[in-house]
Amino acid sequence: MIPGWMKRIARERISILLKLAEREVSAHKERSKRYVELARKIGMRYKVRLPKKYKRKICKSCNAYLKPGVNCTVRLVPKERCVVWRCVECGRERRYPYAKRKQ
Ligand SMILES: [Zn+2]
């Protein structure tokens, strides 16, 4: 078991790293990826999930911080009722379904 105080510090460090990753994404791409990589490593090491708001913003295959209009595209596929986030760095796509409209 990992003590609560360790998890708390881990969460704190993760959120600092992800903020830095967001800030550096346009000017220092590689540095931004490194921050994401570290944040994910801390999360795994201390069994802490990444904050929900970052869930879609991290490319799981190349560790890029995804910022729409900078290094990723977000599009709607109404046919599939999906939002597709595509990482421009490595081409990886993730689909997120959205709710069906009530008829
Ligand atoms: Zn990627």
Backbone and ligand atoms as CSV (ligand in chain L), in Angstrom:
chain,resi,resn,atom,element,x,y,z
A,1,MET,N,N,0.830,-1.227,0.000
A,1,MET,CA,C,0.000,0.000,0.000
A,1,MET,C,C,0.855,1.263,0.000
A,2,ILE,N,N,0.390,2.216,-0.749
A,2,ILE,CA,C,1.105,3.494,-0.811
A,2,ILE,C,C,0.411,4.480,0.129
A,3,PRO,N,N,1.170,5.045,1.077
A,3,PRO,CA,C,0.535,5.973,2.026
A,3,PRO,C,C,-0.113,7.163,1.334
A,4,GLY,N,N,-1.166,7.655,1.950
A,4,GLY,CA,C,-1.922,8.767,1.381
A,4,GLY,C,C,-1.081,10.007,1.136
A,5,TRP,N,N,-0.160,10.292,2.028
A,5,TRP,CA,C,0.633,11.517,1.852
A,5,TRP,C,C,1.514,11.417,0.607
A,6,MET,N,N,1.944,10.197,0.293
A,6,MET,CA,C,2.764,10.031,-0.921
A,6,MET,C,C,1.917,10.271,-2.161
A,7,LYS,N,N,0.698,9.737,-2.119
A,7,LYS,CA,C,-0.202,9.926,-3.260
A,7,LYS,C,C,-0.524,11.403,-3.448
A,8,ARG,N,N,-0.689,12.076,-2.341
A,8,ARG,CA,C,-1.021,13.499,-2.422
A,8,ARG,C,C,0.108,14.273,-3.109
A,9,ILE,N,N,1.342,13.967,-2.690
A,9,ILE,CA,C,2.481,14.653,-3.310
A,9,ILE,C,C,2.593,14.261,-4.782
A,10,ALA,N,N,2.343,12.992,-5.063
A,10,ALA,CA,C,2.391,12.532,-6.454
A,10,ALA,C,C,1.391,13.310,-7.313
A,11,ARG,N,N,0.161,13.464,-6.798
A,11,ARG,CA,C,-0.870,14.213,-7.542
A,11,ARG,C,C,-0.442,15.646,-7.805
A,12,GLU,N,N,0.163,16.230,-6.763
A,12,GLU,CA,C,0.628,17.606,-6.881
A,12,GLU,C,C,1.674,17.731,-7.988
A,13,ARG,N,N,2.626,16.790,-7.997
A,13,ARG,CA,C,3.688,16.839,-8.997
A,13,ARG,C,C,3.138,16.600,-10.388
A,14,ILE,N,N,2.180,15.694,-10.490
A,14,ILE,CA,C,1.564,15.422,-11.795
A,14,ILE,C,C,0.900,16.685,-12.339
A,15,SER,N,N,0.170,17.391,-11.474
A,15,SER,CA,C,-0.538,18.555,-12.016
A,15,SER,C,C,0.439,19.672,-12.384
A,16,ILE,N,N,1.544,19.782,-11.638
A,16,ILE,CA,C,2.555,20.782,-12.019
A,16,ILE,C,C,3.162,20.418,-13.375
A,17,LEU,N,N,3.511,19.140,-13.543
A,17,LEU,CA,C,4.131,18.708,-14.795
A,17,LEU,C,C,3.204,18.898,-15.989
A,18,LEU,N,N,1.916,18.600,-15.786
A,18,LEU,CA,C,0.997,18.733,-16.914
A,18,LEU,C,C,0.761,20.197,-17.282
A,19,LYS,N,N,0.792,21.059,-16.277
A,19,LYS,CA,C,0.668,22.482,-16.577
A,19,LYS,C,C,1.859,22.959,-17.388
A,20,LEU,N,N,3.048,22.501,-16.984
A,20,LEU,CA,C,4.257,22.863,-17.732
A,20,LEU,C,C,4.185,22.324,-19.155
A,21,ALA,N,N,3.715,21.094,-19.275
A,21,ALA,CA,C,3.611,20.475,-20.600
A,21,ALA,C,C,2.727,21.324,-21.503
A,22,GLU,N,N,1.623,21.807,-20.940
A,22,GLU,CA,C,0.708,22.627,-21.727
A,22,GLU,C,C,1.376,23.930,-22.150
A,23,ARG,N,N,2.108,24.514,-21.224
A,23,ARG,CA,C,2.744,25.793,-21.507
A,23,ARG,C,C,3.835,25.679,-22.590
A,24,GLU,N,N,4.531,24.539,-22.611
A,24,GLU,CA,C,5.688,24.407,-23.503
A,24,GLU,C,C,5.352,23.778,-24.848
A,25,VAL,N,N,4.096,23.406,-25.038
A,25,VAL,CA,C,3.798,22.583,-26.213
A,25,VAL,C,C,4.130,23.261,-27.544
A,26,SER,N,N,3.927,24.583,-27.648
A,26,SER,CA,C,4.244,25.182,-28.958
A,26,SER,C,C,5.721,25.534,-29.094
A,27,ALA,N,N,6.345,26.016,-28.012
A,27,ALA,CA,C,7.727,26.476,-28.128
A,27,ALA,C,C,8.751,25.347,-27.989
A,28,HIS,N,N,8.505,24.425,-27.088
A,28,HIS,CA,C,9.486,23.346,-26.854
A,28,HIS,C,C,8.776,22.003,-26.833
A,29,LYS,N,N,8.590,21.479,-28.035
A,29,LYS,CA,C,7.824,20.255,-28.188
A,29,LYS,C,C,8.386,19.076,-27.389
A,30,GLU,N,N,9.690,18.868,-27.523
A,30,GLU,CA,C,10.286,17.705,-26.876
A,30,GLU,C,C,10.232,17.825,-25.360
A,31,ARG,N,N,10.430,19.036,-24.874
A,31,ARG,CA,C,10.388,19.258,-23.439
A,31,ARG,C,C,8.978,18.966,-22.913
A,32,SER,N,N,7.993,19.411,-23.684
A,32,SER,CA,C,6.605,19.180,-23.298
A,32,SER,C,C,6.311,17.678,-23.204
A,33,LYS,N,N,6.834,16.926,-24.178
A,33,LYS,CA,C,6.630,15.474,-24.152
A,33,LYS,C,C,7.284,14.842,-22.934
A,34,ARG,N,N,8.439,15.361,-22.608
A,34,ARG,CA,C,9.159,14.852,-21.447
A,34,ARG,C,C,8.348,15.073,-20.162
A,35,TYR,N,N,7.724,16.242,-20.057
A,35,TYR,CA,C,6.898,16.521,-18.878
A,35,TYR,C,C,5.740,15.536,-18.787
A,36,VAL,N,N,5.115,15.277,-19.929
A,36,VAL,CA,C,3.993,14.325,-19.932
A,36,VAL,C,C,4.489,12.936,-19.538
A,37,GLU,N,N,5.656,12.568,-20.082
A,37,GLU,CA,C,6.224,11.257,-19.774
A,37,GLU,C,C,6.455,11.122,-18.267
A,38,LEU,N,N,7.039,12.152,-17.672
A,38,LEU,CA,C,7.304,12.120,-16.229
A,38,LEU,C,C,6.006,12.033,-15.436
A,39,ALA,N,N,5.020,12.823,-15.842
A,39,ALA,CA,C,3.736,12.814,-15.134
A,39,ALA,C,C,3.122,11.415,-15.179
A,40,ARG,N,N,3.185,10.786,-16.354
A,40,ARG,CA,C,2.612,9.449,-16.470
A,40,ARG,C,C,3.383,8.438,-15.632
A,41,LYS,N,N,4.708,8.589,-15.599
A,41,LYS,CA,C,5.525,7.675,-14.799
A,41,LYS,C,C,5.194,7.800,-13.317
A,42,ILE,N,N,5.058,9.035,-12.856
A,42,ILE,CA,C,4.708,9.240,-11.444
A,42,ILE,C,C,3.356,8.602,-11.165
A,43,GLY,N,N,2.420,8.798,-12.085
A,43,GLY,CA,C,1.093,8.212,-11.929
A,43,GLY,C,C,1.150,6.699,-11.791
A,44,MET,N,N,1.984,6.068,-12.610
A,44,MET,CA,C,2.078,4.611,-12.557
A,44,MET,C,C,2.775,4.160,-11.280
A,45,ARG,N,N,3.829,4.868,-10.956
A,45,ARG,CA,C,4.635,4.486,-9.790
A,45,ARG,C,C,3.813,4.555,-8.500
A,46,TYR,N,N,2.991,5.594,-8.379
A,46,TYR,CA,C,2.242,5.787,-7.134
A,46,TYR,C,C,0.764,5.437,-7.273
A,47,LYS,N,N,0.428,4.783,-8.357
A,47,LYS,CA,C,-0.949,4.355,-8.612
A,47,LYS,C,C,-1.943,5.498,-8.454
A,48,VAL,N,N,-1.636,6.578,-9.137
A,48,VAL,CA,C,-2.495,7.760,-9.110
A,48,VAL,C,C,-2.963,7.998,-10.539
A,49,ARG,N,N,-4.255,8.224,-10.714
A,49,ARG,CA,C,-4.754,8.508,-12.062
A,49,ARG,C,C,-4.451,9.944,-12.447
A,50,LEU,N,N,-4.308,10.166,-13.739
A,50,LEU,CA,C,-4.132,11.548,-14.195
A,50,LEU,C,C,-5.480,12.254,-14.059
A,51,PRO,N,N,-5.462,13.545,-13.747
A,51,PRO,CA,C,-6.719,14.270,-13.583
A,51,PRO,C,C,-7.610,14.136,-14.817
A,52,LYS,N,N,-8.908,14.045,-14.562
A,52,LYS,CA,C,-9.875,13.826,-15.637
A,52,LYS,C,C,-9.743,14.817,-16.783
A,53,LYS,N,N,-9.512,16.085,-16.426
A,53,LYS,CA,C,-9.508,17.097,-17.487
A,53,LYS,C,C,-8.366,16.905,-18.481
A,54,TYR,N,N,-7.379,16.076,-18.108
A,54,TYR,CA,C,-6.267,15.838,-19.024
A,54,TYR,C,C,-6.424,14.555,-19.824
A,55,LYS,N,N,-7.469,13.818,-19.516
A,55,LYS,CA,C,-7.646,12.512,-20.135
A,55,LYS,C,C,-7.480,12.494,-21.652
A,56,ARG,N,N,-8.126,13.464,-22.311
A,56,ARG,CA,C,-8.075,13.483,-23.775
A,56,ARG,C,C,-6.880,14.244,-24.292
A,57,LYS,N,N,-6.166,14.872,-23.407
A,57,LYS,CA,C,-5.125,15.796,-23.850
A,57,LYS,C,C,-3.736,15.206,-23.891
A,58,ILE,N,N,-3.688,13.903,-23.690
A,58,ILE,CA,C,-2.382,13.266,-23.694
A,58,ILE,C,C,-2.377,12.142,-24.707
A,59,CYS,N,N,-1.363,12.142,-25.583
A,59,CYS,CA,C,-1.270,11.073,-26.570
A,59,CYS,C,C,-0.586,9.891,-25.907
A,60,LYS,N,N,-1.290,8.771,-25.875
A,60,LYS,CA,C,-0.737,7.620,-25.175
A,60,LYS,C,C,0.391,6.953,-25.941
A,61,SER,N,N,0.529,7.265,-27.237
A,61,SER,CA,C,1.612,6.577,-27.918
A,61,SER,C,C,2.878,7.412,-28.031
A,62,CYS,N,N,2.775,8.749,-28.051
A,62,CYS,CA,C,4.024,9.519,-28.148
A,62,CYS,C,C,4.178,10.536,-27.033
A,63,ASN,N,N,3.278,10.505,-26.054
A,63,ASN,CA,C,3.372,11.401,-24.893
A,63,ASN,C,C,3.233,12.890,-25.215
A,64,ALA,N,N,2.680,13.200,-26.361
A,64,ALA,CA,C,2.498,14.616,-26.673
A,64,ALA,C,C,1.343,15.178,-25.849
A,65,TYR,N,N,1.480,16.430,-25.436
A,65,TYR,CA,C,0.356,17.117,-24.826
A,65,TYR,C,C,-0.475,17.642,-25.977
A,66,LEU,N,N,-1.710,17.225,-26.080
A,66,LEU,CA,C,-2.513,17.578,-27.249
A,66,LEU,C,C,-3.251,18.896,-27.036
A,67,LYS,N,N,-2.924,19.835,-27.925
A,67,LYS,CA,C,-3.579,21.126,-27.866
A,67,LYS,C,C,-4.224,21.373,-29.217
A,68,PRO,N,N,-5.554,21.401,-29.258
A,68,PRO,CA,C,-6.235,21.571,-30.545
A,68,PRO,C,C,-5.731,22.813,-31.270
A,69,GLY,N,N,-5.456,22.681,-32.542
A,69,GLY,CA,C,-4.954,23.806,-33.323
A,69,GLY,C,C,-3.446,23.918,-33.298
A,70,VAL,N,N,-2.794,23.208,-32.391
A,70,VAL,CA,C,-1.337,23.235,-32.330
A,70,VAL,C,C,-0.777,21.899,-32.818
A,71,ASN,N,N,-1.118,20.845,-32.125
A,71,ASN,CA,C,-0.582,19.555,-32.553
A,71,ASN,C,C,-1.642,18.451,-32.575
A,72,CYS,N,N,-2.878,18.866,-32.613
A,72,CYS,CA,C,-3.898,17.833,-32.760
A,72,CYS,C,C,-5.137,18.407,-33.437
A,73,THR,N,N,-5.899,17.516,-34.027
A,73,THR,CA,C,-7.153,17.953,-34.629
A,73,THR,C,C,-8.298,17.271,-33.888
A,74,VAL,N,N,-9.382,17.995,-33.772
A,74,VAL,CA,C,-10.560,17.439,-33.120
A,74,VAL,C,C,-11.687,17.556,-34.119
A,75,ARG,N,N,-12.275,16.446,-34.473
A,75,ARG,CA,C,-13.392,16.552,-35.408
A,75,ARG,C,C,-14.554,15.661,-34.985
A,76,LEU,N,N,-15.693,16.032,-35.492
A,76,LEU,CA,C,-16.896,15.277,-35.187
A,76,LEU,C,C,-17.209,14.336,-36.336
A,77,VAL,N,N,-17.595,13.127,-36.025
A,77,VAL,CA,C,-18.077,12.194,-37.036
A,77,VAL,C,C,-19.516,11.859,-36.661
A,78,PRO,N,N,-20.449,12.662,-37.198
A,78,PRO,CA,C,-21.848,12.515,-36.776
A,78,PRO,C,C,-22.411,11.122,-37.052
A,79,LYS,N,N,-21.940,10.512,-38.146
A,79,LYS,CA,C,-22.400,9.174,-38.490
A,79,LYS,C,C,-22.158,8.190,-37.357
A,80,GLU,N,N,-20.990,8.320,-36.758
A,80,GLU,CA,C,-20.635,7.391,-35.672
A,80,GLU,C,C,-20.933,7.982,-34.302
A,81,ARG,N,N,-21.406,9.224,-34.323
A,81,ARG,CA,C,-21.601,9.944,-33.068
A,81,ARG,C,C,-20.350,9.892,-32.208
A,82,CYS,N,N,-19.268,10.329,-32.833
A,82,CYS,CA,C,-17.979,10.279,-32.171
A,82,CYS,C,C,-17.245,11.604,-32.315
A,83,VAL,N,N,-16.440,11.910,-31.314
A,83,VAL,CA,C,-15.467,12.986,-31.430
A,83,VAL,C,C,-14.128,12.289,-31.636
A,84,VAL,N,N,-13.391,12.708,-32.652
A,84,VAL,CA,C,-12.113,12.059,-32.908
A,84,VAL,C,C,-10.978,13.040,-32.643
A,85,TRP,N,N,-10.117,12.677,-31.724
A,85,TRP,CA,C,-8.928,13.477,-31.438
A,85,TRP,C,C,-7.761,12.806,-32.139
A,86,ARG,N,N,-7.093,13.555,-33.021
A,86,ARG,CA,C,-5.970,12.972,-33.741
A,86,ARG,C,C,-4.688,13.699,-33.381
A,87,CYS,N,N,-3.689,12.932,-32.968
A,87,CYS,CA,C,-2.388,13.504,-32.638
A,87,CYS,C,C,-1.633,13.727,-33.937
A,88,VAL,N,N,-1.235,14.972,-34.198
A,88,VAL,CA,C,-0.553,15.272,-35.449
A,88,VAL,C,C,0.894,14.762,-35.400
A,89,GLU,N,N,1.434,14.632,-34.226
A,89,GLU,CA,C,2.811,14.167,-34.065
A,89,GLU,C,C,3.002,12.739,-34.580
A,90,CYS,N,N,2.102,11.849,-34.165
A,90,CYS,CA,C,2.311,10.440,-34.508
A,90,CYS,C,C,1.129,9.847,-35.264
A,91,GLY,N,N,0.059,10.620,-35.419
A,91,GLY,CA,C,-1.065,10.136,-36.211
A,91,GLY,C,C,-2.062,9.279,-35.458
A,92,ARG,N,N,-1.833,9.092,-34.205
A,92,ARG,CA,C,-2.738,8.248,-33.431
A,92,ARG,C,C,-4.087,8.931,-33.212
A,93,GLU,N,N,-5.147,8.156,-33.425
A,93,GLU,CA,C,-6.487,8.700,-33.241
A,93,GLU,C,C,-7.169,8.042,-32.061
A,94,ARG,N,N,-7.942,8.847,-31.363
A,94,ARG,CA,C,-8.784,8.281,-30.306
A,94,ARG,C,C,-10.201,8.763,-30.522
A,95,ARG,N,N,-11.138,7.851,-30.382
A,95,ARG,CA,C,-12.542,8.195,-30.605
A,95,ARG,C,C,-13.275,8.197,-29.282
A,96,TYR,N,N,-14.093,9.227,-29.137
A,96,TYR,CA,C,-14.909,9.304,-27.934
A,96,TYR,C,C,-16.358,9.436,-28.346
A,97,PRO,N,N,-17.164,8.468,-28.008
A,97,PRO,CA,C,-18.567,8.552,-28.379
A,97,PRO,C,C,-19.286,9.637,-27.603
A,98,TYR,N,N,-20.253,10.240,-28.220
A,98,TYR,CA,C,-21.083,11.171,-27.462
A,98,TYR,C,C,-22.537,10.690,-27.489
A,99,ALA,N,N,-23.325,11.240,-26.599
A,99,ALA,CA,C,-24.670,10.689,-26.385
A,99,ALA,C,C,-25.547,10.810,-27.618
A,100,LYS,N,N,-26.398,9.837,-27.794
A,100,LYS,CA,C,-27.368,9.872,-28.894
A,100,LYS,C,C,-28.470,10.866,-28.556
A,101,ARG,N,N,-28.913,11.547,-29.615
A,101,ARG,CA,C,-30.007,12.483,-29.406
A,101,ARG,C,C,-31.291,11.680,-29.218
A,102,LYS,N,N,-32.133,12.147,-28.320
A,102,LYS,CA,C,-33.404,11.434,-28.119
A,102,LYS,C,C,-34.357,11.761,-29.268
A,103,GLN,N,N,-34.991,10.709,-29.803
A,103,GLN,CA,C,-35.894,10.922,-30.941
A,103,GLN,C,C,-37.316,11.157,-30.461
L,1,ZN,ZN,ZN,1.020,11.076,-30.619
